């Protein structure tokens, strides 16, 4: 592989990287004597490729000593809401049918929460699906949100 091919591969990998979420707030759910409390955190992220869509994911996070040092496995429990926050700038016909738009590690080893954008061309709607995967044993828990692509009237 020559240097030009390597640079193109690196740029493509960076461009295809899912969005990072901003933590908005967390609410404690279980008091822990040692370490941090268990909590539910709300995070927000924009669909970078579409523009005009923001998603919010609420996710359980394990506390305790293992959670405090980053060794706990978070449960596969979350909810998802996506809204149109401005004009949707993408052409639905040019979007991939399914694309990962968000990913976050939820354990030290091989577990992630991911959000996929699915394009429903027939209904002119963007569908967002949150799942948790793990190399050996994924989870059936999921959440779905949809954003109809309509003209933006502003506020």
N, C-alpha and C positions, 0 to 999 in steps of 0.2 A: 504494500500500500504506500503510495507516495504521500508527500506532505500535504498537497492540495486536497486529496481525497480524505485524509485524516481531518483536516480543518473543516471541510464540508460536513463530515459525519458529526463532528462536535457541535457545529452550529445547528444542524438539524435536530440533534438530541436536546439542545437547550431550548429551541423553539417549541418542541413538542412536550416540554415539561409541564405537568399540570399546575394549576394555580395554587398558591399558598393562601391559607385563610388567616384573617386577622382575628385574634381572640377578642370578643367584645366584652363578655363578662362570664363569671362562673358563680354558681350557687351551691353551697355545701349541702349534701344530702345525708351523710353519715358522719358522726363525730368519731374521730380516732384519737386515742390517748397518745399514741406514739406516731409521729409523722404527720403528714397533711391529711385533711378530711377527704372522703370521697366526695365527688362533685359532678355537676352537670355544667358543661361549658358551651356557650353559644359563640360560634365563629362565623364570619362572613367572607365570601370570596366572589369576585367578578368572573364571569365567563369571558376570558380574554379574547377568544377567537370570535365570539358573537358580538360583544359590545351591547350595552343597554340591558343586560341581565345580571342580577345579583342573587346569589344563593346564600341561605343561612342554614347551618347545620348545628344541631344541639346534640352533644355526645357525652355519655357517661365516662368519667375518668376515675380510675382507682387511686386511692390515697395510701395512707400508711407509710411505713418506712420504705417499702419497695417502690411505692409510687413516687415518693419524695426523691429517690435516687435514680428513677427512670427504669426500674426493673420490673414493674408491675405490668400485667396484661389487662388492658381496658376491656370491659365487656362490649359485645357487639350490639349495643343499643343506641339508637340515634333517631332523630327526626330531621326532616329536610323541608325547606320552603324556599321557593325561587320566585322572584318578581321581576317585572319589567321596570327598570329605573330610568330609562331614556329610550331614544330611538334605537331599534334593533338594526345594527349596521351590516349584518351578514346576509348573504344571499343563501336561502335554505337549499337551493339546488346545488350549491357548491360545497356544502358541508358534508363531512363523512356521515354515514348512517348512524354510527356509534363511535364516540370518542371519549376517552377519559379526560375529565376537566379538573379533577381534584384528587389528591391522595395524601393520606397522613398515616404515619406509623402508629400502631396502637399496641405494640409490644416490642420487646428488644429483638425478638426473632420472628420474622416472616409473617407478621399479621399487619394488615392495612385496612383502613376505611377508604373506599374509593367512591367517587361520584362520576357517573357517565352521562353524557348528553346523547340522547337518542332523538333523531329527527323524524317526526311524523309528517311526511310530505302531504298526505291526503287531508289532514286537518289543519295544516299550517301551524303546527305546535311543536315547541321544544319540550321534550320530556327529560327530566333529570332523575336518575336512579342511584340511590346510595346503597352500597353493599359492604360487607366485611369479608375479606378473604384471608385464607391462611393456607400454607402449602399443603398441610395434611388434612385439616378439617375446617372447612369454611363454615359460614353461618347462614341459616335461612332468613335471618332478620334482614329487613330492607325497608327503605322509605322511598317514596316517589313524589315528585312535584312536577307541575307543567306550567309552561308560559306560552299562551297563544301569541302568535306573531301578528300584531295589529298595528295600524298607524299610531304614531305617538303624538298625542295632543298637547303634551306638556302640562305643567301645573300652574 
